[in-house]
């Protein structure tokens, strides 16, 4: 159910910021799927990445610089300027024009209503189509035009709810038609990636206005990318300043002689972004120099992008603190840096994609992260990667899993061996109580040293070294050959050395290794294998 057509009383500056945030979150969630279906005009597999980068640049322009009291027009203008400055690829260029069209129609407005949205979409439609040297049906342009026409069909409505819904539904329908409009899409059996990206943005707007989404889940399944791209070898992009409109028109014509996929878009205030696929990099840049002042020149070789499609194996470890991160990297893992807050599913999905590996073993290294890791793995699997979560509840279990990793094994077999090693590692930790509380070992007060095994308090005292010794003894009662000690910031300096000496004297058959682990939430982490 869509709900009432006026679920949002007023679309002002804060609603625009929320739209930008939801757009970034939705694009992050769909990025891998969009990259995978990117087969037109060049199968370079980066449309989702380009759209996400462009929208993040737009969002960065309004947060936190613009306060809650900023006018709507000011926020929208900042979004458009940020998108242009960070635009990547043809899709990012067109996204900047969508935001520019909305911003220019609402430059002096405090709120957006139905007529304003209809005018904004039509203006964006014109800007986007004018920016492309050779517009084609079955692309993002077709989806944008359908959205504008869908909103226009609600001309009798002054409110925002009805045109937002009509535009979103029209865009979804137009996206489905793109498969039959372009031979490349029909051959791959996919919809246009840029058009899908625009649907994501409109659906985010619908979510802000109505509280629900309309678009279906992103497409699944694998797409076979061609081994050779054919056509031009490079993508050239740059920003352009101090250019006259007539010079920009000449530049667009000149670039069309160098290559294809030419787009030259502006922010309406004198800044331009230029994009072309070509072989003559120097000629494309020189044409910009003759027109204005180029900056932020970016050149991408398509063959390099093809090589970046998921291949090989990777271990991705969730780790807090630079010292622990370096330890995991030294053991061959890639690292997702943990902040004080647990990572979201989209953040973990993006980290999995960032490995560029087809087979990924994910080590959450924390009990509270495991559920999000499992959800992220399911989404990544749906997007064409083989991802396995080894349930490591502590970094010591993650290190134990890494120690038995063998890249020469079959991926499923290797994941099983790693999981067995993690499960066989008993985990303990020492924490300093910050407040009075009731534990399984009695009531603690601030400053008490708490010894935990598998997340439960089993020891308590005031002497850090004494509690550490007792905890190790308890963990070794069931046997063990190796004790791993991760030393946090709250561990007294002499304790690690004293603990090693204690084990050497009383448990000479047990090896003990210590590593710094600044940034850990525990004062000391222990693993017994």
ABEGO torsion letter per residue (X at the ends): XAEBABABABBBAAAAAAAAAAAAAAAAAAAAAAAAABAOABBAGAAAAAAAAAAAAAAAAAOAABBAABBAAAAAAAAAAAAAAABBEAAAAAAAAAAAAAAAAAAABABBBAAAAAAAAAAAAAAAAAABABBBBGBAAAAAAAAAAAAAAAAABABAAAAAAAAAAAAAAAAAAAAAABAAAAAAGBBBAAAAAAAAAAAAAAAAAAGBBABBBBBBEBBBBBABAEEBABBBBBBBBGBBAAAAAAAAAAAAAABBGBBBBBAGAGBBBBBBBBABAAAAAAAAAAABBBBGBBBBBAAAAAAABBBEBBBBBBBBEAAAAAAAAAAGBBBBBBBABBBBAAAAAAAAAAAGBABBBBBAGBAAAAAAAAAAAAAAAAAGBBBBBBBBABAAAAAAAAAABBAABBAAAAAAAAAAAAAABBBBBBBBBABBBBBAAEBBBBGBBBBBBGGBBABBBABAAAAAAAAAAAAAAAEEABBBBBBBAABBAAAAAAAAAAAAAABAABBBBBBBBBGBABABBBBBX
